[in-house]
Amino acid sequence: MKWMIYGAYGYTGELISRHAVAEGHKPVLAGRNGEAVRKLAEELDRDYVVVSLDEPGALEAALADMDLVIHCAGPFEVTAEPMIASCLATKTHYLDITGEISVFEFAHASHKLAESAGVVLCPGVGFDVIPTDCVAAQLKEQLPDAIDLVLGFDSSSRMSRGTARTGMRKLAEGGAVRRGGDVVNVPLAYHTRKIDFGNGEKCAMTIPWGDVATAYYTTSIPNIEVYIPASPRLIKRMKRMNWFRWLFRFKPLRNMLEKNIEQQPAGPDEEEREKAVTYVWGEAKNGKGDSKSLRVKVMNGYKLTSQGAVDVAMHILEQRPAPGYYTPAKLCGSDLIDRYKIE
């Protein structure tokens, strides 16, 4: 089977590429920066393709003999749609590492097209959203009549530049939760509460994490919120930001902030990825007030992404699931998280 990693030379794309080759796989590396992709391909002794998402004809030609692509070039709200369109045209299975709600919603809306094309669409095959998606699925198994689902995670790891850029771009949109089955836009730090994610109780606030979309398609639970730890000071700052977050729609401000982000390290180094763990928590409740909770400790998010993306790719190529849209837990089972647990 022939498969591609697109955006292979980005911070996370390179981690995935290196892990795949270390596991004995032979992906074709691809991206629009010819020098960057050539350099990495030569180091890893892999074939490579230089192609831009802005050239549909060239992209389809590059994907024509590919069985699957792991798409790693964000921001995915911009790049996912053209890649998915080319994958549908060339009958190429599509994976990505997004955490953006709009991308999950778009992929889900493309389910019938994917079925007709014989293609699997499974965005979010990294830390966004494998562990939280699996926790959601396991809670649904424990409490089948749940109507409320709350998920969260606590990580000491620094963000990559790509994640920081995506977060900055999304500030203008505020937060998001799911209510009655629909994604609803809400203010930043919309809800706050104290949560023990697995390493002691902390203040936490809601964030527009990908599970607001995916956990619903995994569990059918209609009300979903996602939390991360946040100091009282940060919570106050985020609430104040609601008054002027519209400013982040202006391109000059975004360009200035992106330049600042580019001055930061690409992401956590190897030592930090090995040391920094992530605590994942979830709680489900039904209409009678019964509840179930679950806590899991997993590896650093970027390390998990490098392994998870390859694991899901191999699952598709080896198991040949029915075509259509999937979440990671729906595709690979809720026990997928077991591969990334830390005792």
Salt bridges, closest charged atoms under 4 A:
GLU14 OE2 - ARG18 NE 2.83
GLU35 OE2 - ARG38 NH2 2.58
GLU42 OE1 - ARG38 NH1 2.79
GLU43 OE2 - ARG18 NH1 2.96
ASP65 OD2 - LYS2 NZ 2.87
GLU77 OE2 - ARG169 NH2 3.01
GLU77 OE1 - LYS170 NZ 2.77
GLU105 OE2 - ARG178 NH2 3.24
GLU115 OE2 - HIS111 NE2 3.27
GLU115 OE1 - LYS112 NZ 3.77
ASP154 OD2 - LYS202 NZ 2.58
GLU173 OE2 - LYS170 NZ 3.45
GLU225 OE2 - ARG179 NH2 2.26
GLU225 OE2 - HIS191 ND1 2.73
GLU262 OE1 - ARG161 NE 3.70
GLU262 OE2 - ARG165 NH1 2.20
GLU271 OE2 - LYS275 NZ 2.89
GLU272 OE1 - ARG158 NE 3.13
GLU274 OE1 - LYS303 NZ 3.10
GLU283 OE1 - ARG193 NH2 3.67
ASP311 OD2 - ARG339 NH1 3.61
ASP338 OD1 - LYS341 NZ 3.04
